[in-house]
């Protein structure tokens, strides 16, 4: 009887929550929390002076998933195209400054697709102008923490004196925590920023943005809990 009496309020609460998220009223605060104000402007290589690059620069592009087209072709997820474009533009600017400029693509196969993220993105980076000998593929990482852990020895082996991390705004806070954990101090290069549309009618994009933001916020909370427990 208790359950039967509670079903109606629960259903109403679920509908209200769906509307608040889909219409943007709850989604926007979540996305704003995941994307702090200092990460809400995409990085513009065109404004960078040559002095922004050291003699040995590493540009780490973090994975963001893959999609399968109707014909079975594996392609980067939507957000990743902006990461590819920024990584290639940064490398071009770096080369123009006269340094050694390596692009490290970090991403394994957490979705269990036909290929890893790094291997899927590589042809797109080559088409964007990155030379094959300047491209390093790290294709084992399944989490952001593993991205940082697996990239660290590559960066140290290259003796990079300047390090950039390229990823989306919502992902950057967690990426910075993990890279700092492995004694790296990268320049955050934001490739793209998520936005929420406010209105009366629910939008699928708002629900997706809220889900992404919540995933990142939980990941950040997990980082601090694990550190408090001494697990890393």
Sine and cosine of phi, psi and omega as CSV:
sin_phi,cos_phi,sin_psi,cos_psi,sin_omega,cos_omega
0.00,0.00,-0.63,0.78,-0.01,-1.00
-0.88,0.47,-0.68,0.73,0.00,-1.00
-0.90,0.43,-0.68,0.74,0.00,-1.00
-0.88,0.47,-0.60,0.80,0.00,-1.00
-0.95,0.30,-0.42,0.91,-0.05,-1.00
-1.00,0.00,-0.27,0.96,-0.10,-1.00
-0.88,0.48,-0.66,0.75,-0.04,-1.00
-0.91,0.41,-0.77,0.64,0.05,-1.00
-0.86,0.50,-0.60,0.80,0.01,-1.00
-0.91,0.42,-0.68,0.73,0.01,-1.00
-0.90,0.44,-0.68,0.74,0.02,-1.00
-0.90,0.44,-0.69,0.72,0.02,-1.00
-0.88,0.47,-0.63,0.77,0.00,-1.00
-0.91,0.42,-0.66,0.75,0.02,-1.00
-0.91,0.42,-0.68,0.73,0.01,-1.00
-0.89,0.45,-0.69,0.73,0.02,-1.00
-0.89,0.45,-0.68,0.73,0.05,-1.00
-0.85,0.53,-0.71,0.70,-0.02,-1.00
-0.91,0.41,-0.69,0.73,-0.02,-1.00
-0.89,0.46,-0.62,0.79,0.04,-1.00
-0.96,0.28,-0.75,0.66,-0.07,-1.00
-0.92,0.39,-0.54,0.84,0.01,-1.00
-0.99,0.11,-0.14,0.99,0.11,-0.99
0.97,-0.23,-0.23,0.97,-0.12,-0.99
-0.93,0.36,-0.54,0.84,0.12,-0.99
-0.99,-0.12,-0.50,0.87,-0.05,-1.00
-0.91,0.41,-0.65,0.76,-0.06,-1.00
-0.88,0.47,-0.74,0.67,0.05,-1.00
-0.86,0.50,-0.60,0.80,0.03,-1.00
-0.90,0.43,-0.73,0.69,-0.01,-1.00
-0.91,0.41,-0.62,0.78,0.03,-1.00
-0.90,0.44,-0.60,0.80,0.06,-1.00
-0.91,0.41,-0.65,0.76,-0.02,-1.00
-0.95,0.30,-0.46,0.89,0.00,-1.00
-0.90,-0.44,1.00,0.10,0.04,-1.00
-0.83,0.56,0.40,-0.92,-0.11,-0.99
-0.84,0.55,-0.56,0.83,-0.04,-1.00
-0.95,0.32,-0.13,0.99,0.04,-1.00
-0.92,-0.40,0.25,0.97,-0.09,-1.00
-1.00,-0.10,0.19,0.98,0.06,-1.00
-0.86,-0.51,0.88,-0.48,0.03,-1.00
-0.86,0.52,0.59,-0.81,-0.04,-1.00
-0.95,0.31,0.70,-0.71,-0.04,-1.00
-0.88,-0.47,0.98,-0.20,-0.01,-1.00
-0.88,0.48,-0.43,0.90,-0.04,-1.00
-0.89,0.46,-0.42,0.91,-0.04,-1.00
-1.00,-0.04,0.00,1.00,-0.10,-1.00
-1.00,0.08,0.72,-0.70,0.11,-0.99
-0.97,0.22,0.32,-0.95,0.02,-1.00
-0.87,0.49,-0.47,0.89,-0.03,-1.00
-0.93,0.36,-0.19,0.98,0.02,-1.00
-0.95,0.33,-0.27,0.96,-0.02,-1.00
-0.94,-0.35,0.67,-0.74,0.08,-1.00
-1.00,0.05,0.01,-1.00,0.06,-1.00
-0.86,0.51,-0.53,0.85,0.02,-1.00
-0.78,-0.63,0.95,-0.30,-0.06,-1.00
-0.93,-0.38,0.70,-0.71,0.11,-0.99
-0.91,-0.42,0.75,-0.66,0.03,-1.00
-0.90,-0.43,0.94,-0.33,-0.04,-1.00
-0.99,-0.12,0.87,-0.50,0.08,-1.00
-0.97,-0.25,0.85,-0.52,-0.04,-1.00
-1.00,0.02,0.58,-0.81,-0.01,-1.00
-0.95,0.32,0.42,-0.91,0.01,-1.00
-0.63,-0.77,0.38,0.92,0.07,-1.00
0.98,-0.20,0.21,-0.98,0.03,-1.00
-0.72,-0.69,0.41,-0.91,0.07,-1.00
-0.84,-0.55,0.43,-0.90,0.06,-1.00
-0.95,-0.32,0.84,-0.54,0.04,-1.00
-0.96,0.28,0.15,-0.99,-0.02,-1.00
-0.87,0.50,-0.51,0.86,0.00,-1.00
-1.00,0.08,0.07,1.00,0.03,-1.00
1.00,-0.05,-0.07,1.00,0.00,-1.00
-0.94,0.34,0.71,-0.71,0.03,-1.00
-1.00,-0.01,0.79,-0.62,-0.05,-1.00
-0.72,-0.69,0.31,-0.95,0.07,-1.00
-0.90,0.43,0.50,-0.87,0.16,-0.99
-0.92,0.39,0.27,-0.96,-0.14,-0.99
-0.80,0.60,-0.76,0.65,-0.06,-1.00
-0.89,0.46,-0.44,0.90,-0.13,-0.99
-0.94,0.33,-0.46,0.89,0.00,-1.00
-0.86,0.50,-0.63,0.78,0.04,-1.00
-0.92,0.39,-0.59,0.81,0.04,-1.00
-0.91,0.42,-0.68,0.74,0.02,-1.00
-0.88,0.47,-0.73,0.69,-0.02,-1.00
-0.88,0.48,-0.67,0.74,-0.02,-1.00
-0.94,0.35,-0.67,0.74,0.02,-1.00
-0.87,0.50,-0.68,0.73,0.01,-1.00
-0.92,0.40,-0.65,0.76,0.01,-1.00
-0.92,0.40,-0.64,0.77,0.06,-1.00
-0.88,0.47,-0.68,0.73,-0.02,-1.00
-0.91,0.41,-0.64,0.77,0.03,-1.00
-0.88,0.47,-0.67,0.74,0.02,-1.00
-0.91,0.41,-0.64,0.77,0.01,-1.00
-0.90,0.45,-0.71,0.70,0.02,-1.00
-0.89,0.46,-0.61,0.79,0.03,-1.00
-0.90,0.43,-0.45,0.90,0.03,-1.00
-0.98,0.18,-0.17,0.99,0.10,-0.99
0.99,-0.11,0.15,0.99,-0.03,-1.00
-0.99,-0.13,0.01,-1.00,0.16,-0.99
-1.00,0.00,0.81,-0.59,-0.18,-0.98
-0.75,-0.66,0.94,-0.34,-0.03,-1.00
-0.95,-0.30,0.70,-0.72,0.11,-0.99
-0.97,-0.22,0.87,-0.49,0.02,-1.00
-0.96,-0.28,0.89,-0.46,0.02,-1.00
-0.99,-0.17,0.87,-0.50,-0.07,-1.00
-0.90,-0.43,0.90,-0.44,0.03,-1.00
0.04,-1.00,0.86,-0.52,0.03,-1.00
-1.00,0.02,-0.67,-0.74,-0.07,-1.00
-0.74,-0.67,0.89,0.46,-0.04,-1.00
-0.92,0.40,-0.37,0.93,-0.01,-1.00
-1.00,0.01,-0.06,1.00,-0.02,-1.00
0.85,0.53,0.71,0.70,0.09,-1.00
-1.00,0.06,-0.16,-0.99,-0.09,-1.00
-0.95,0.30,-0.32,0.95,-0.02,-1.00
-0.48,-0.88,0.28,-0.96,0.02,-1.00
-0.96,0.29,0.25,-0.97,0.07,-1.00
-0.88,0.48,-0.74,0.67,-0.05,-1.00
-0.86,0.52,-0.70,0.71,-0.01,-1.00
-0.93,0.37,-0.53,0.85,0.03,-1.00
-0.95,0.32,-0.62,0.79,-0.05,-1.00
-0.97,0.23,-0.43,0.90,-0.13,-0.99
-0.79,0.61,-0.76,0.65,-0.01,-1.00
-0.87,0.49,-0.54,0.84,0.01,-1.00
-0.93,0.36,-0.62,0.79,0.06,-1.00
-0.93,0.38,-0.63,0.78,0.05,-1.00
-0.89,0.46,-0.68,0.73,0.03,-1.00
-0.91,0.40,-0.45,0.89,0.01,-1.00
-0.99,0.17,-0.06,1.00,0.10,-1.00
0.93,-0.38,-0.01,1.00,0.04,-1.00
-0.98,0.19,0.81,-0.59,0.00,-1.00
-0.95,0.31,0.54,-0.84,-0.05,-1.00
-0.86,0.50,-0.59,0.81,-0.03,-1.00
-0.96,0.28,-0.18,0.98,0.06,-1.00
-0.99,-0.16,0.08,1.00,-0.11,-0.99
-0.94,-0.35,0.81,-0.59,0.05,-1.00
-0.88,-0.47,0.79,-0.61,-0.02,-1.00
-0.97,-0.26,0.87,-0.50,0.10,-0.99
-0.94,-0.33,0.98,-0.20,-0.20,-0.98
-0.91,-0.41,0.52,0.85,0.00,-1.00
-0.92,-0.39,-0.33,0.95,-0.12,-0.99
-0.94,0.34,0.71,-0.70,0.03,-1.00
-0.93,-0.37,-0.20,0.98,-0.01,-1.00
-0.67,-0.75,0.19,-0.98,0.05,-1.00
-0.90,0.43,-0.62,0.78,0.05,-1.00
-0.86,0.50,-0.67,0.74,0.03,-1.00
-0.94,0.35,-0.56,0.83,0.11,-0.99
-0.79,0.61,-0.79,0.61,-0.03,-1.00
-0.90,0.43,-0.71,0.71,-0.03,-1.00
-0.88,0.48,-0.68,0.73,-0.08,-1.00
-0.99,0.16,-0.42,0.91,0.04,-1.00
-0.98,0.19,-0.53,0.85,-0.09,-1.00
-0.78,0.62,-0.77,0.64,0.00,-1.00
-0.91,0.41,-0.49,0.87,0.04,-1.00
-0.92,0.38,-0.72,0.69,0.00,-1.00
-0.89,0.45,-0.69,0.73,-0.02,-1.00
-0.92,0.38,-0.61,0.79,0.01,-1.00
-0.91,0.42,-0.55,0.84,0.02,-1.00
-0.99,0.14,-0.13,0.99,-0.03,-1.00
0.80,0.60,0.69,0.73,-0.01,-1.00
-0.92,0.40,0.75,-0.66,0.03,-1.00
-0.99,-0.17,-0.19,0.98,0.11,-0.99
-0.73,-0.68,0.74,-0.67,-0.06,-1.00
-0.74,-0.67,0.79,-0.62,0.11,-0.99
-0.92,-0.39,0.60,-0.80,0.17,-0.99
-0.89,-0.45,0.84,-0.54,-0.02,-1.00
-0.96,-0.27,0.86,-0.50,0.10,-1.00
-0.30,-0.96,0.03,-1.00,-0.02,-1.00
-0.97,0.25,0.37,-0.93,-0.05,-1.00
-0.85,0.53,-0.68,0.73,-0.05,-1.00
-0.91,0.41,-0.40,0.92,-0.05,-1.00
-1.00,-0.06,-0.31,0.95,-0.15,-0.99
-0.90,0.45,-0.68,0.73,-0.01,-1.00
-0.84,0.54,-0.69,0.72,0.00,-1.00
-0.93,0.36,-0.62,0.79,0.03,-1.00
-0.88,0.47,-0.68,0.74,0.01,-1.00
-0.89,0.45,-0.66,0.75,0.04,-1.00
-0.85,0.53,-0.73,0.69,-0.07,-1.00
-0.94,0.33,-0.63,0.78,0.01,-1.00
-0.94,0.35,-0.63,0.78,0.08,-1.00
-0.90,0.45,-0.58,0.81,0.03,-1.00
-0.85,0.53,-0.55,0.83,0.00,-1.00
-0.99,-0.16,0.49,0.87,0.15,-0.99
0.87,0.49,0.60,0.80,0.13,-0.99
-0.90,-0.45,0.54,-0.84,-0.03,-1.00
-0.80,-0.59,0.96,0.28,-0.11,-0.99
-0.98,0.19,0.35,-0.94,0.18,-0.98
-0.99,0.11,0.83,-0.55,0.01,-1.00
-0.97,0.24,0.87,-0.50,0.01,-1.00
-0.92,-0.39,0.98,-0.18,-0.06,-1.00
-0.98,0.19,0.82,-0.58,-0.05,-1.00
-1.00,0.00,-0.56,0.83,-0.07,-1.00
-0.37,-0.93,0.38,-0.92,-0.07,-1.00
-0.79,-0.62,0.74,-0.67,0.05,-1.00
-0.98,0.18,0.58,-0.82,0.06,-1.00
-0.77,-0.63,0.41,-0.91,-0.02,-1.00
-0.88,-0.47,0.72,-0.69,0.04,-1.00
-1.00,-0.09,0.86,-0.52,0.00,-1.00
-1.00,0.01,0.61,-0.80,0.03,-1.00
0.03,-1.00,-0.21,-0.98,-0.01,-1.00
-1.00,0.05,-0.66,0.75,-0.10,-0.99
-1.00,0.00,0.69,-0.72,0.04,-1.00
-0.89,0.45,0.59,-0.81,0.04,-1.00
-0.85,-0.53,0.66,-0.75,0.01,-1.00
-0.88,0.47,-0.61,0.79,-0.01,-1.00
-0.87,0.49,-0.61,0.79,0.03,-1.00
-0.91,0.42,-0.65,0.76,0.03,-1.00
-0.90,0.44,-0.66,0.75,0.03,-1.00
-0.91,0.41,-0.67,0.74,0.02,-1.00
-0.90,0.44,-0.64,0.77,0.03,-1.00
-0.90,0.43,-0.66,0.75,0.03,-1.00
-0.89,0.46,-0.69,0.72,0.02,-1.00
-0.89,0.46,-0.72,0.70,-0.01,-1.00
-0.88,0.47,-0.68,0.73,0.00,-1.00
-0.90,0.44,-0.63,0.78,0.05,-1.00
-0.86,0.50,-0.69,0.72,-0.01,-1.00
-0.93,0.37,-0.67,0.74,-0.01,-1.00
-0.91,0.42,-0.61,0.79,0.08,-1.00
-0.91,0.42,-0.64,0.77,0.04,-1.00
-0.88,0.47,-0.64,0.77,0.04,-1.00
-0.92,0.40,-0.69,0.72,0.05,-1.00
-0.87,0.49,-0.65,0.76,0.02,-1.00
-0.88,0.48,-0.64,0.77,0.02,-1.00
-0.84,0.54,-0.75,0.66,-0.05,-1.00
-0.94,0.35,-0.58,0.82,0.05,-1.00
-0.91,0.42,-0.72,0.70,0.00,-1.00
-0.89,0.46,-0.63,0.78,0.01,-1.00
-0.93,0.38,-0.62,0.78,0.03,-1.00
-0.90,0.44,-0.58,0.81,0.01,-1.00
-0.98,0.19,-0.14,0.99,0.01,-1.00
0.98,0.20,0.35,0.94,-0.01,-1.00
-0.98,0.22,-0.35,0.94,0.15,-0.99
-0.34,-0.94,0.00,0.00,0.00,0.00
